């Protein structure tokens, strides 16, 4: 089949790869000059989520104060945002959390297999770093994390539960004083450079005949009985196109929307409204301050969902999401809120890896990502039989896009699915139908 993939982030790149591997002819359309220029560019590094860091469950947004939860929550009088967070809050109960994670786990496993297959085939090196140390400060927070630890045991995920002294002995950058509740070592979980991975996979796609249409934005999708097509915005400087006299159109047998936050208006024009919320995510890239204090493991504040990872001579600190109404998120972030979010990241380095990062010289980065009200991606067909989606993976675990891409490829090719039916239903667009 001829397939158009909209979006050149990790979701689009992974989708193009799986479709081409299945034998389809693929054209990717991306508004930037190359891949991995949007939200993918600043990903914190965690490859796959675990029960400790998914964006739902007992410890996620357990407190409304940013200093306690790591989330800058500013709903104002906005009803939709409050409803959105209430839906997420339903998953804090241990039983609901366990049942929900059980639906996500097959996608995590498929994503792990998909990434490993790409690594084996092409021998890619994208700054993979094994070993993730989750740390938790307060005893009551440690108690709240017990359902996640139960899931690690239930799914036989290799891990070690450590006290503060053991954490400090294992990772010299983490101080045992002041005391903290404990930590969890996931020695086989990894961080890696998401934009580098995306660019390396793009190179393999070049070699295998995938076409790229860079610097062009998709303005609309046309759906017909036997074909689908995308309308492209005029190229910069195209005066004729700007006057609306002519529209560039690319047609195909199917279209996959994998454009991150840009997916929402495209779906809306097809009459598909999803309760996805845009979340501002932040990162700091700081020079290593003192080599002897730089971490060799990736350190994650589990409660605040802040990840601290060494990448060559810099430390990337990511997290501090800002939740606002859709009206507010369409505007520039007020300076006070921006400072509050970045202060959370800086404080995390002070608390957990003091002396490792020169925060005064850090470069800030911000983008928006889509988060669903149940914390799961949105993957598969839509009510238009020639339109598919791969989006809403959230900030925790960029590798989910790779397994989701395999799910899309299975749907599009009519081949047996690699995940069970309850996982497919949990990812499907129709789960939001009322």
C-alpha positions, -999 to +999 in steps of 0.1 A: +000+000+000+010+037-004+009+053+031+015+089+041+028+094+076+022+129+091+049+139+116+087+135+118+090+130+156+097+097+172+061+086+166+063+093+129+098+079+124+089+047+142+057+044+122+074+049+089+100+023+098+075-004+107+053+003+077+084+001+053+095-031+071+061-046+063+065-038+027+045-007+023+055+024+003+059+053+027+060+091+023+066+112+055+054+148+056+071+170+083+068+207+088+104+211+100+135+208+079+143+173+093+131+148+118+132+151+157+128+189+158+097+192+179+089+176+213+112+147+204+142+170+205+142+175+242+131+141+256+145+133+290+159+100+279+139+072+297+134+046+270+104+028+285+081+034+314+079+012+344+052+011+372+073+037+390+072+064+364+041+061+343+020+092+343-009+077+362-012+058+395-009+064+433+021+087+432+013+108+401+000+143+410-006+129+445-004+165+458-016+198+443+015+217+454+043+217+427+070+214+454+055+180+464+042+166+431+066+181+406+037+193+385+028+229+381-010+227+381-028+259+372-064+250+362-080+283+373-117+280+367-112+257+337-138+229+339-123+206+312-088+206+328-103+198+362-123+169+346-091+157+329-072+155+362-102+139+380-101+111+354-063+106+360-070+106+398-093+076+394-062+055+387-046+062+420-064+034+437-040+004+438-065-020+422-073+004+394-037+012+389-027-025+386-055-033+362-046-003+340-009-010+340-017-046+329-032-032+297-001-011+291+025-038+299+022-058+265+028-025+247+059-019+268+072-054+260+065-050+223+083-016+223+113-032+239+114-059+213+109-034+184+138-013+196+160-043+202+153-055+167+163-021+152+195-021+172+204-056+161+196-050+124+216-018+120+240-017+149+228+017+160+245+036+188+224+063+203+240+069+237+223+040+254+230+040+291+219+010+313+208+015+349+181+037+363+179+045+400+146+057+414+148+077+446+120+086+470+124+112+498+096+108+524+083+077+542+047+084+532+058+087+496+076+054+499+043+039+512+024+054+483+049+037+459+043+002+472+017-007+446+043+001+419+068-021+437+042-049+439+038-047+401+076-049+396+075-081+416+044-094+399+059-090+364+093-102+376+110-071+366+146-073+378+151-047+405+168-040+438+151-022+467+177-001+485+179+021+516+195+055+515+230+043+524+229+016+497+217+042+471+246+064+480+271+035+479+258+025+445+255+060+429+282+082+444+264+114+432+234+107+455+240+119+491+227+098+520+224+129+541+198+143+546+183+108+549+156+097+525+132+068+524+149+046+498+154+038+462+149+012+435+176+001+411+164-010+377+197-022+363+183-033+329+162-003+322+179+023+300+181+059+290+191+069+255+192+099+231+158+100+215+165+126+188+197+108+178+178+075+176+152+091+154+178+106+130+197+073+128+165+054+119+157+081+094+190+073+077+180+037+073+147+048+059+165+069+033+184+038+022+152+017+020+132+040-003+111+060+021+102+094+007+104+126+028+086+159+023+102+183+047+093+219+053+057+213+045+028+214+069-004+194+064-035+216+066-062+190+060-069+153+052-092+142+025-109+108+028-125+091-001-139+056-007-107+041-021-080+067-013-069+093+012-050+125+006-033+153+025-034+190+016-001+209+021+003+244+032+021+266+006+058+266+007+074+298+022+075+324-005+049+306-027+028+337-035+004+317-058-003+292-031-007+319-005-035+334-026-053+301-024-053+296-062-036+262-060-032+235-033-006+208-033-021+174-026-005+140-020-027+110-022-023+074-009-041+043+002-039+053+039-028+081+062-012+078+096-014+109+119+016+109+142+022+146+145+020+150+183+001+181+193-004+190+157-026+159+153-055+174+173-066+200+147-062+175+118-084+151+136-109+178+145-113+187+108-123+150+103-149+153+130-128+134+155-125+151+189-104+133+215-100+144+252-063+147+249-046+176+268-015+194+258+011+195+286+041+218+287+072+198+295+105+213+305+142+204+304+175+218+314+208+208+297+236+218+320+274+213+318+289+188+342+301+209+371+324+185+388+333+152+372+336+134+405+299+143+413+285+134+379+261+104+380+269+072+362+233+059+365+202+079+355+186+092+386+148+096+388+128+114+415+099+089+413+073+111+430+081+143+410+088+124+377+121+143+373+148+125+354+185+134+356+207+118+330+243+123+320+248+128+283+285+132+275+297+164+292+262+176+300+235+166+324+199+166+311+172+173+337+137+168+325+102+170+340+083+198+357+052+197+335+029+226+335-008+218+333-030+247+322-062+253+303-061+249+265-067+287+262-037+294+285-014+269+269-019+285+235-002+316+249+034+321+260+040+308+294+041+336+320+076+342+333+066+334+369+053+299+359+083+293+337+106+302+366+086+279+389+090+250+365+127+255+359+133+259+397+118+224+402+144+210+379+172+229+395+161+219+430+161+183+419+198+184+410+205+201+443+186+175+462+198+143+444+230+150+425+245+181+442+276+193+424+269+174+392+254+201+371+262+237+366+226+250+366+237+286+362+249+277+327+220+255+318+201+258+286+163+256+291+140+238+266+102+236+265+077+219+243+042+205+245+032+168+245-002+152+244-014+133+275-046+113+276-070+112+306-060+076+313-023+081+306-022+056+277-013+063+240-040+065+213-031+040+186-049+024+157-077+030+133-102+058+134-138+058+121-124+067+087-111+033+075-081+050+057-070+071+086-049+058+115-032+074+146-001+070+167+000+097+193-004+106+230+025+086+243+031+111+271+064+122+285+074+088+302+092+065+278+098+076+243+102+040+232+064+034+235+061+051+201+080+021+186+057-005+199+027+016+190+041+019+154+041-019+152+004-020+163-004+005+136+014-016+110-005-047+121-038-029+117-030-014+084-017-047+069-044-069+084-018-091+101-022-108+135-017-084+163+014-085+186-006-074+217-038-089+232-073-077+226-077-058+259-045-038+252-058-029+217-091-018+232-072+003+259-053+021+231-081+025+206-097+058+197-131+044+206-123+041+243-133+077+247-167+073+231-195+082+254 
